[in-house]
């Protein structure tokens, strides 16, 4: 009889342990802060941020390229500006240009 009671007691402890552990495990795996769904959201956010970083890197490359072209063709743009300013001057007005 004592063996049967001991078995029931052990079964009760195992049942209580599972009654506490299984809900905690379910919560932590599916709902909690370190859950699978949270990890999935983090991966989506990381992918979105990576796409945005790549976009801005590409924009910076384009701007760097435009700046280098402006520096290379600086004299042409100064001459073009001087021609436009001469064309826009009013009749009888003295136009003084300071071109580098």
Rosetta silent file (secondary structure, phi, psi, omega in degrees, C-alpha in Angstrom):
SEQUENCE: XXXXXXXXXXXXXXXXXXXXXXXXXXXXXXXXXXXXXXXXXXXXXXXXXXXXXXXXXXXXXXXXXXXXXXXXXXXXXXXXXXXXXXXXXXXXXXXXXXXX
SCORE:     score description
SCORE:     0.000 S_00000001
   1 L     0.000  -37.205 -178.206    0.000    0.000    0.000 S_00000001
   2 H   -67.740  -32.072  179.584    2.797    2.347    0.784 S_00000001
   3 H   -67.596  -38.195  178.780    4.288    1.750   -2.618 S_00000001
   4 H   -65.801  -41.433  179.304    1.039    2.741   -4.301 S_00000001
   5 H   -66.551  -40.719  178.787    0.850    5.888   -2.206 S_00000001
   6 H   -62.485  -39.728  178.177    4.482    6.715   -3.006 S_00000001
   7 H   -64.496  -42.477  177.831    3.708    6.297   -6.702 S_00000001
   8 H   -62.622  -40.816 -179.686    0.687    8.614   -6.399 S_00000001
   9 H   -63.609  -45.887  178.530    2.819   11.174   -4.589 S_00000001
  10 H   -63.314  -41.829  178.706    5.493   11.082   -7.297 S_00000001
  11 H   -61.340  -39.621  178.784    2.831   11.285   -9.980 S_00000001
  12 H   -63.613  -43.285  178.479    1.342   14.331   -8.236 S_00000001
  13 H   -64.087  -42.383  178.504    4.749   16.057   -8.153 S_00000001
  14 H   -64.169  -42.509  179.115    5.344   15.261  -11.807 S_00000001
  15 H   -63.248  -44.957  177.936    1.866   16.513  -12.689 S_00000001
  16 H   -63.349  -40.256  178.061    2.376   19.750  -10.715 S_00000001
  17 H   -60.702  -46.711  178.791    5.761   20.235  -12.323 S_00000001
  18 H   -67.671  -32.573  178.365    4.251   19.828  -15.775 S_00000001
  19 H   -65.546  -28.269  178.665    1.327   22.067  -14.834 S_00000001
  20 H   -90.452  -42.980 -172.648    3.834   24.830  -14.065 S_00000001
  21 H   -73.929  -43.286 -175.179    6.490   24.133  -16.701 S_00000001
  22 H   -62.670  -47.324  176.737    4.330   23.532  -19.783 S_00000001
  23 H   -62.358  -39.301  178.238    2.449   26.875  -19.666 S_00000001
  24 H   -63.491  -43.323  178.955    5.707   28.713  -18.984 S_00000001
  25 H   -62.807  -44.863  178.720    7.388   26.895  -21.875 S_00000001
  26 H   -60.178  -46.146  179.928    4.436   27.633  -24.189 S_00000001
  27 H   -62.437  -48.164 -175.690    4.449   31.308  -23.198 S_00000001
  28 H   -69.234  -29.948 -177.499    8.199   31.714  -23.540 S_00000001
  29 H   -82.491  -38.276 -173.870    8.368   29.880  -26.889 S_00000001
  30 H  -106.370  -27.987 -170.806    5.356   31.425  -28.645 S_00000001
  31 H  -119.293  -35.685 -170.465    4.445   34.676  -26.853 S_00000001
  32 L   -66.234 -174.862 -174.658    7.263   35.941  -24.624 S_00000001
  33 L   -65.853  -33.554  179.064   10.126   38.326  -25.290 S_00000001
  34 L  -102.743   30.136 -174.490   12.456   35.624  -26.645 S_00000001
  35 L   -81.942  173.007  179.698    9.721   33.837  -28.574 S_00000001
  36 H   -66.930  -41.367 -179.897    9.701   32.650  -32.158 S_00000001
  37 H   -65.694  -39.197  178.010    7.250   35.362  -33.242 S_00000001
  38 H   -64.544  -40.908  177.719    9.400   38.059  -31.648 S_00000001
  39 H   -63.217  -41.095  177.772   12.443   36.639  -33.427 S_00000001
  40 H   -61.753  -43.319  177.283   10.527   36.679  -36.729 S_00000001
  41 H   -62.991  -40.005  178.432    9.604   40.346  -36.177 S_00000001
  42 H   -63.795  -39.810  178.882   13.227   41.168  -35.393 S_00000001
  43 H   -65.777  -41.609  176.917   14.385   39.491  -38.607 S_00000001
  44 H   -60.821  -44.530  179.334   11.808   41.437  -40.642 S_00000001
  45 H   -63.278  -41.450  178.860   12.932   44.676  -39.018 S_00000001
  46 H   -62.390  -42.010  178.393   16.576   43.831  -39.668 S_00000001
  47 H   -63.522  -42.530  179.044   15.836   43.150  -43.357 S_00000001
  48 H   -62.604  -44.016  178.808   13.924   46.439  -43.657 S_00000001
  49 H   -65.761  -36.141  177.896   16.764   48.366  -42.017 S_00000001
  50 H   -65.992  -41.218  176.978   19.313   46.666  -44.260 S_00000001
  51 H   -62.090  -41.889  178.964   17.331   47.661  -47.366 S_00000001
  52 H   -65.370  -40.719  178.210   17.159   51.237  -46.091 S_00000001
  53 H   -63.493  -41.569  177.441   20.907   51.272  -45.361 S_00000001
  54 H   -63.590  -39.583  178.176   21.609   49.966  -48.871 S_00000001
  55 H   -60.396  -48.073 -177.973   19.343   52.667  -50.333 S_00000001
  56 H   -70.015  -31.440  175.541   21.166   55.454  -48.500 S_00000001
  57 H   -63.735  -42.182  178.350   24.543   53.964  -49.390 S_00000001
  58 H   -64.405  -42.448  177.969   23.491   54.044  -53.050 S_00000001
  59 H   -62.176  -41.079  178.189   22.268   57.646  -52.706 S_00000001
  60 H   -63.873  -39.217  177.111   25.595   58.648  -51.139 S_00000001
  61 H   -62.330  -42.484  178.904   27.479   57.017  -54.011 S_00000001
  62 H   -62.250  -46.917 -179.985   25.386   58.968  -56.525 S_00000001
  63 H   -63.863  -40.399  177.763   25.996   62.251  -54.686 S_00000001
  64 H   -61.027  -41.275  178.876   29.722   61.528  -54.380 S_00000001
  65 H   -64.650  -43.479  178.620   29.860   60.858  -58.108 S_00000001
  66 H   -62.917  -42.093  178.232   28.013   64.108  -58.902 S_00000001
  67 H   -62.967  -41.395  179.174   30.354   66.078  -56.630 S_00000001
  68 H   -65.717  -36.876  176.964   33.418   64.588  -58.280 S_00000001
  69 H   -65.864  -40.131  177.440   31.998   65.474  -61.712 S_00000001
  70 H   -63.074  -41.489  179.490   31.361   69.041  -60.545 S_00000001
  71 H   -65.790  -39.617  179.744   34.922   69.323  -59.255 S_00000001
  72 H   -66.915  -37.547 -175.453   36.339   67.945  -62.504 S_00000001
  73 L  -104.354   28.731 -176.198   34.247   70.304  -64.668 S_00000001
  74 H   -58.054  -46.445 -177.139   34.493   73.351  -62.415 S_00000001
  75 H   -62.863  -39.522  178.393   35.961   75.653  -65.074 S_00000001
  76 H   -61.479  -43.605 -178.408   33.215   74.728  -67.556 S_00000001
  77 H   -68.734  -35.592  175.805   30.492   75.549  -65.026 S_00000001
  78 H   -63.911  -43.169  178.631   32.127   78.886  -64.129 S_00000001
  79 H   -65.198  -40.373  178.707   32.261   79.826  -67.813 S_00000001
  80 H   -63.130  -42.696  178.135   28.655   78.716  -68.312 S_00000001
  81 H   -62.855  -41.689  179.182   27.570   80.826  -65.328 S_00000001
  82 H   -62.869  -43.231  178.481   29.465   83.813  -66.711 S_00000001
  83 H   -62.546  -43.403  179.827   27.750   83.445  -70.107 S_00000001
  84 H   -63.968  -39.530 -179.839   24.310   83.184  -68.465 S_00000001
  85 H   -68.736  -35.095  176.721   24.968   86.258  -66.345 S_00000001
  86 H   -66.253  -39.311 -179.963   26.075   88.233  -69.407 S_00000001
  87 H   -66.906  -35.991 -175.064   22.913   87.245  -71.242 S_00000001
  88 H   -81.833  -10.672 -179.358   20.700   88.242  -68.291 S_00000001
  89 L   -65.009  144.540 -179.983   22.256   91.705  -67.873 S_00000001
  90 L   -77.534  160.044  179.499   19.976   94.656  -68.751 S_00000001
  91 L   -69.216  137.679  178.898   20.782   96.973  -71.615 S_00000001
  92 L    79.430    1.517 -178.663   22.979   99.886  -70.661 S_00000001
  93 L   -99.564  135.805  177.289   23.925   98.194  -67.364 S_00000001
  94 L   -80.253  129.339 -179.955   27.525   97.504  -66.565 S_00000001
  95 L  -112.640  120.030  177.902   28.074   93.868  -65.681 S_00000001
  96 L  -110.157  122.223  179.967   31.152   93.015  -63.661 S_00000001
  97 L  -111.711  135.100  173.004   31.918   89.337  -63.359 S_00000001
  98 L  -112.132  100.742 -178.224   34.384   87.830  -60.975 S_00000001
  99 L  -112.692  131.876 -179.260   35.163   84.405  -62.326 S_00000001
 100 L   -68.871    0.000    0.000   37.832   82.251  -60.786 S_00000001
